[in-house]
Amino acid sequence: MRIAVRFRPLPGLTLAALPAFFVLIALGVWQCQRLAWKVDLIATIHERVGLAPVPVEALEAAPLDLRKIMYRPVVAAGRFDHAATRYLFVGSGPGGAPGFHILTPLRRAAGPTILVDRGFIPQSLRAPDSRPGSEPVGLVTVQGVIRLDEPATGFVPHGEQVEKVWYSRDLSGIGEAMGLPLTPFLIEADATPNPTGWPLGGQTTIELRNPHLGYAITWFGLAIALVVIYLLYHHRSGRLSLREE
């Protein structure tokens, strides 16, 4: 006994289904490639944050490839311009409470000013008077990691000039509001304790979304669903049948 397959495909439906099937498969393969790239990038960043810090000037001396220096530990020296400080609102800080990251420009003896994310403060400590001694004066050395620009989008509000509150680390917008030319990157301070305990540094998280596996499964799933619907349609119209012989 054997199974005989009788199949008479509809030309129009087949001509429509075949390109759609190959497009869905191609999209799934592309997302698999993106998945491999993102996994490698995350591994590279995890390795990079464990490197010894280097003077930021050493990175600036070479042609600047921002993607290759993000999350690189660096050291920079200069003087904080506390009068130009801005506040980055975060909905959930350490312990889950909302608060702010303090963004203060570091003026250097040579080279453009660098914006420094000094760390987190709760909402109750936003006013400098509520945390005396938390704004160091004179020459300081900052150690942290390189972070990149986060331009405001349609889903993220722009900064509030009066209250000096921002919702993304939009370097061009912040620099314009400060009236200062800033480097195209900022330094996110490490967990070295500040004399008064505030702000709380060491807030670096590797924020790289990696949804590509889910996307690949979706595209391949749609390709399978298309085949199933195509075959079911032919079966119900009598153009696909299985018979025992």
C-alpha positions in Angstrom: 0.0 0.0 0.0 1.2 3.5 -0.8 -0.1 7.0 -0.6 -0.9 8.7 -3.8 -0.9 12.5 -3.8 -3.1 14.4 -6.2 -2.2 18.1 -6.5 -3.4 20.7 -9.0 -2.1 24.1 -7.9 -4.0 27.2 -8.8 -1.6 29.2 -11.0 -2.7 32.7 -9.7 -2.6 31.8 -6.0 0.8 30.0 -6.5 2.3 33.0 -8.2 1.2 35.2 -5.3 2.2 32.7 -2.5 5.7 31.8 -3.8 7.2 35.3 -3.7 5.6 36.0 -0.3 7.0 32.7 1.1 10.6 33.5 -0.1 10.3 37.1 1.3 9.3 35.7 4.7 12.1 33.2 4.7 14.6 35.9 3.7 13.4 38.1 6.5 13.8 35.3 9.0 17.4 34.6 7.8 18.2 38.3 8.0 17.0 38.4 11.6 19.2 35.3 12.4 22.1 37.2 11.0 21.2 40.3 13.1 20.9 38.0 16.1 24.4 36.7 15.7 25.7 40.3 15.2 23.9 41.6 18.3 25.1 38.6 20.5 28.7 39.4 19.3 28.3 43.1 20.0 27.0 42.5 23.6 29.9 40.1 24.2 32.3 42.7 23.0 30.8 45.4 25.2 31.0 43.1 28.3 34.6 42.5 27.5 35.2 46.2 26.9 33.8 47.4 30.3 36.4 45.2 32.0 39.4 46.9 30.4 41.7 49.2 32.4 40.7 52.9 32.0 42.7 55.1 29.7 43.0 58.9 29.4 40.1 60.1 27.3 42.6 62.1 25.3 44.2 58.8 24.1 40.9 58.0 22.4 40.5 61.5 21.0 44.0 61.4 19.4 42.9 58.7 17.0 40.1 59.0 14.4 37.0 58.8 16.5 34.8 55.8 15.8 32.1 56.2 18.5 30.7 52.6 18.1 34.2 51.3 18.9 34.7 53.3 22.1 31.2 53.1 23.7 31.4 51.6 27.2 35.2 52.0 27.1 36.5 52.9 30.6 38.3 56.3 30.6 39.7 58.9 32.9 39.3 62.6 32.4 40.5 65.7 34.4 39.0 69.1 34.5 36.7 71.4 36.5 33.0 70.9 36.9 30.7 73.8 35.8 28.0 73.2 38.3 26.0 76.3 37.2 25.3 74.5 33.9 24.1 71.2 35.5 21.1 69.6 33.9 19.0 66.8 35.4 18.1 63.6 33.5 14.8 62.2 34.8 14.7 58.4 35.4 11.5 56.7 36.4 13.2 54.0 38.4 16.5 54.5 40.1 18.3 52.4 42.8 15.6 50.8 45.0 12.9 51.5 42.3 12.3 55.1 43.3 12.2 57.8 40.6 14.9 60.5 40.6 17.5 62.2 38.5 20.9 61.7 37.0 23.1 64.7 37.4 24.6 65.8 34.1 27.5 68.3 34.6 29.9 69.6 32.0 33.6 69.0 32.7 35.7 71.8 31.4 39.2 70.7 30.5 42.4 72.6 30.1 42.5 71.5 26.4 39.9 70.0 24.3 36.1 70.4 24.2 34.0 70.2 27.3 32.7 66.7 28.2 29.3 66.1 29.7 29.6 63.8 32.8 26.7 61.8 34.1 27.8 61.9 37.8 25.1 59.5 39.0 21.7 59.2 40.6 20.0 61.4 43.2 16.4 60.9 44.6 13.9 63.6 43.8 14.1 65.0 47.3 17.8 65.8 46.8 17.6 67.6 43.5 18.3 71.0 45.0 22.1 71.3 45.6 21.4 72.9 49.0 19.9 69.7 50.2 23.2 67.8 49.7 25.9 70.2 50.8 29.4 69.3 49.6 28.2 67.2 46.7 29.5 69.7 44.1 33.3 69.4 44.1 35.3 72.5 43.2 38.7 72.8 41.7 40.5 70.3 39.5 38.9 66.8 39.7 39.5 63.5 38.0 36.5 61.5 36.7 36.6 57.8 35.9 33.8 56.1 34.1 32.7 54.7 30.8 32.0 56.3 27.4 28.3 56.6 26.5 26.9 57.9 23.3 24.3 60.5 22.3 20.7 59.7 22.9 18.7 62.1 20.7 15.2 62.9 21.7 12.5 61.2 19.5 8.8 61.6 19.0 8.3 59.3 21.9 10.7 61.1 24.3 9.9 64.7 25.4 12.5 67.4 24.8 14.2 69.0 27.7 12.5 71.5 29.9 14.7 74.7 29.8 13.2 76.4 32.9 13.5 73.4 35.2 16.6 72.1 33.5 15.1 68.6 33.3 15.8 66.3 30.4 14.4 62.9 29.4 17.3 61.6 27.3 21.0 62.3 27.1 20.5 64.4 24.0 24.0 65.8 23.7 23.3 68.3 20.9 20.2 69.6 22.7 21.9 69.8 26.1 25.0 71.5 24.7 22.8 74.1 22.9 20.9 74.7 26.1 24.1 75.2 28.0 25.7 77.3 25.3 28.7 74.9 25.3 30.2 72.8 22.5 30.3 69.3 23.9 32.1 66.2 22.8 29.9 63.7 20.8 30.1 61.3 23.8 29.6 61.6 27.5 31.3 59.9 30.5 29.1 57.9 32.9 30.8 58.0 36.2 31.8 54.7 37.9 30.9 53.6 41.4 33.8 55.5 43.1 32.0 57.0 46.2 31.5 60.7 46.3 32.5 62.5 49.6 28.9 63.1 50.7 27.5 59.8 49.2 25.6 61.8 46.5 25.3 61.5 43.6 25.4 57.7 43.5 27.7 56.7 40.6 28.1 53.3 39.0 24.7 53.3 37.3 25.9 51.8 34.0 23.8 49.2 32.5 24.3 47.6 29.1 21.1 48.7 27.4 21.1 46.8 24.1 17.8 45.3 23.1 18.1 42.0 21.4 14.7 41.1 20.0 16.1 39.4 16.8 15.3 35.8 17.9 11.7 36.7 18.4 11.6 38.5 15.0 13.1 35.5 13.3 10.6 33.1 14.9 7.8 35.5 13.8 9.0 35.6 10.1 9.6 31.8 9.9 6.2 31.2 11.7 4.5 33.4 9.1 6.2 31.4 6.3 4.9 28.1 7.8 1.4 29.6 8.3 1.4 30.7 4.6 2.3 27.2 3.5 -0.4 25.6 5.7 -3.1 28.0 4.5 -2.0 27.5 0.9 -2.3 23.7 1.2 -5.6 23.8 3.2 -7.1 26.0 0.5 -6.2 23.5 -2.2 -7.4 20.6 -0.1 -10.8 22.1 0.6 -11.2 23.1 -3.0 -10.5 19.5 -4.1 -7.2 20.3 -5.7 -5.1 18.5 -3.1 -6.0 14.9 -2.0 -4.3 11.9 -0.5 -5.4 8.4 -1.5 -4.3 4.9 -0.5 -3.4 2.6 -3.4 
